[in-house]
Amino acid sequence: MAGAIWCVVEDDRKGTPKKVMAEVIGEAARLGGPVEAVWLTDKASEDGLRELGSWGATKVWLLENAAFAPYRSEVWAAALAELAAAQSPKAIFGPVTSRQREALARLAARLGVGIAADSVAFAMEGDRLVATRPVYAGKLLSKVTWAKQPWVATLRPNVFRPAESQAGKTAAVERPGVKIANAQMKFIERREELSTGLPELAEAEIVISGGRGMKGPENYVILENMGKVIGAAVGASRAAVDAGWRPHRFQIGQTGRTISPKLYMGFGVSGAIQHLAGMRTSKVIVAVNKDPEAPIFKIADYGIVADLFEVVPALTAEFKRLLEK
Ligand SMILES: Cc1cc2nc3c(=O)[nH]c(=O)nc-3n(C[C@H](O)[C@H](O)[C@H](O)COP(=O)(O)OP(=O)(O)OC[C@H]3O[C@@H](n4cnc5c(N)ncnc54)[C@H](O)[C@@H]3O)c2cc1C
């Protein structure tokens, strides 16, 4: 079938694609490609372009313009829609990130096609693409397809097998001219978030989550210490976020981030359905809670009924010992 599968690049805003792009590109290749990347940025790096090629993109459509930073969805969606109208890709994929879940929804609306948001699997059925996506807070999986192309979808991070980097594989770089839409939104304030020095929540392979059982913001330091030892991101339940203990960007769940790490460890998290909606596809789930009836134990692979303030330091010390061996 004609047309490429486009992978819209999520970068670190400093010119480097995020590693989640290896997953998006890997899945596009598994579906038969041809795989092309589309990169909207104010400044791309040569290393970044090489990386996209090494993951398997045969072409990078590079839209480099100061107007793409800071991100505004109406500017991104208009540029993507113009390029898509000219090039007719058969599919347009991007990872589930705060930018792309918005920009690709706007793009789909502009193109008059459907979007399979937060997809966790794809299959070709004849010449149709079928996407699987969780609904009802992850309780059910629904299969959807599109009435027409391009098939626009966002892919949940840490679910799809990443493409392996192949040294020497390169992508042709095309720099198409596109009109830059007048942004209707202006930034009147800019906030810089300080880095925690830990991996980002949505991309981390290990996530430690603290709930109301943490008792206060000052106690998250014990989770951060464990995070530093094992390279984990630290997230929180909504109860902890609503209490002002953690910023909202750390919230896991239906109204926060959806994560799918290799290992999720919940400390003092009860396991409300809305929290589970954001982490139930984690590969291995560990729960520590002093209440043996806490609902999180129903989906946990391993559970410890104990006081987290005893368990966290003990586990941290043991992880340190094992990793220093
Ligand atoms: C529309 C809507 C959207 C929502 N979205 C989200 C969302 O995105 N994310 C989310 O998380 N929630 C969300 N919620 C809220 C959700 O329903 C729960 O209220 C919330 O998840 C509870 O957080 P928690 O588990 O930290 O707190 P609690 O339910 O209060 O649980 C605290 C747990 O800590 C345990 N504990 C206490 N002390 C210790 C200790 N010393 N050692 C070990 N265990 C201890 C307790 O036994 C208890 O199980 C949403 C709710 C609504 C209505």
PDBQT file of the ligand as one rigid body, heavy atoms in Angstrom, charges set to zero:
ROOT
HETATM    1  C1  LIG A 401     -12.385  11.759  38.619  1.00  0.00    +0.000 C 
HETATM    2  C2  LIG A 401     -11.288  11.251  39.500  1.00  0.00    +0.000 A 
HETATM    3  C3  LIG A 401     -10.008  11.169  38.970  1.00  0.00    +0.000 A 
HETATM    4  C4  LIG A 401      -8.959  10.701  39.755  1.00  0.00    +0.000 A 
HETATM    5  N1  LIG A 401      -7.709  10.600  39.223  1.00  0.00    +0.000 NA
HETATM    6  C5  LIG A 401      -6.717  10.046  39.967  1.00  0.00    +0.000 A 
HETATM    7  C6  LIG A 401      -5.409   9.866  39.417  1.00  0.00    +0.000 A 
HETATM    8  O1  LIG A 401      -5.116  10.251  38.279  1.00  0.00    +0.000 OA
HETATM    9  N2  LIG A 401      -4.482   9.285  40.203  1.00  0.00    +0.000 N 
HETATM   10  C7  LIG A 401      -4.731   8.869  41.470  1.00  0.00    +0.000 A 
HETATM   11  O2  LIG A 401      -3.803   8.353  42.119  1.00  0.00    +0.000 OA
HETATM   12  N3  LIG A 401      -5.946   9.039  42.004  1.00  0.00    +0.000 NA
HETATM   13  C8  LIG A 401      -6.930   9.638  41.289  1.00  0.00    +0.000 A 
HETATM   14  N4  LIG A 401      -8.142   9.838  41.874  1.00  0.00    +0.000 N 
HETATM   15  C9  LIG A 401      -8.278   9.651  43.321  1.00  0.00    +0.000 C 
HETATM   16  C10 LIG A 401      -8.468   8.208  43.752  1.00  0.00    +0.000 C 
HETATM   17  O3  LIG A 401      -9.841   7.890  43.737  1.00  0.00    +0.000 OA
HETATM   18  C11 LIG A 401      -7.910   7.997  45.192  1.00  0.00    +0.000 C 
HETATM   19  O4  LIG A 401      -8.550   8.903  46.065  1.00  0.00    +0.000 OA
HETATM   20  C12 LIG A 401      -6.422   8.199  45.319  1.00  0.00    +0.000 C 
HETATM   21  O5  LIG A 401      -5.734   7.449  44.319  1.00  0.00    +0.000 OA
HETATM   22  C13 LIG A 401      -5.951   7.730  46.681  1.00  0.00    +0.000 C 
HETATM   23  O6  LIG A 401      -4.597   7.987  46.842  1.00  0.00    +0.000 OA
HETATM   24  P1  LIG A 401      -3.736   7.125  47.858  1.00  0.00    +0.000 P 
HETATM   25  O7  LIG A 401      -3.769   5.694  47.453  1.00  0.00    +0.000 OA
HETATM   26  O8  LIG A 401      -2.406   7.772  47.964  1.00  0.00    +0.000 OA
HETATM   27  O9  LIG A 401      -4.464   7.415  49.242  1.00  0.00    +0.000 OA
HETATM   28  P2  LIG A 401      -5.380   6.483  50.163  1.00  0.00    +0.000 P 
HETATM   29  O10 LIG A 401      -6.465   5.867  49.376  1.00  0.00    +0.000 OA
HETATM   30  O11 LIG A 401      -5.708   7.299  51.349  1.00  0.00    +0.000 OA
HETATM   31  O12 LIG A 401      -4.392   5.308  50.560  1.00  0.00    +0.000 OA
HETATM   32  C14 LIG A 401      -3.282   5.453  51.402  1.00  0.00    +0.000 C 
HETATM   33  C15 LIG A 401      -2.762   4.053  51.661  1.00  0.00    +0.000 C 
HETATM   34  O13 LIG A 401      -1.571   4.147  52.421  1.00  0.00    +0.000 OA
HETATM   35  C16 LIG A 401      -1.543   3.068  53.336  1.00  0.00    +0.000 C 
HETATM   36  N5  LIG A 401      -0.614   3.456  54.397  1.00  0.00    +0.000 N 
HETATM   37  C17 LIG A 401      -0.769   4.462  55.317  1.00  0.00    +0.000 A 
HETATM   38  N6  LIG A 401       0.335   4.542  56.082  1.00  0.00    +0.000 NA
HETATM   39  C18 LIG A 401       1.193   3.571  55.668  1.00  0.00    +0.000 A 
HETATM   40  C19 LIG A 401       2.498   3.154  56.087  1.00  0.00    +0.000 A 
HETATM   41  N7  LIG A 401       3.158   3.765  57.063  1.00  0.00    +0.000 N 
HETATM   42  N8  LIG A 401       3.080   2.104  55.439  1.00  0.00    +0.000 NA
HETATM   43  C20 LIG A 401       2.420   1.464  54.427  1.00  0.00    +0.000 A 
HETATM   44  N9  LIG A 401       1.180   1.824  53.989  1.00  0.00    +0.000 NA
HETATM   45  C21 LIG A 401       0.583   2.873  54.591  1.00  0.00    +0.000 A 
HETATM   46  C22 LIG A 401      -2.981   2.920  53.785  1.00  0.00    +0.000 C 
HETATM   47  O14 LIG A 401      -3.202   1.604  54.278  1.00  0.00    +0.000 OA
HETATM   48  C23 LIG A 401      -3.725   3.201  52.487  1.00  0.00    +0.000 C 
HETATM   49  O15 LIG A 401      -4.002   1.998  51.764  1.00  0.00    +0.000 OA
HETATM   50  C24 LIG A 401      -9.201  10.317  41.104  1.00  0.00    +0.000 A 
HETATM   51  C25 LIG A 401     -10.507  10.396  41.618  1.00  0.00    +0.000 A 
HETATM   52  C26 LIG A 401     -11.528  10.867  40.830  1.00  0.00    +0.000 A 
HETATM   53  C27 LIG A 401     -12.916  10.936  41.408  1.00  0.00    +0.000 C 
ENDROOT
TORSDOF 0
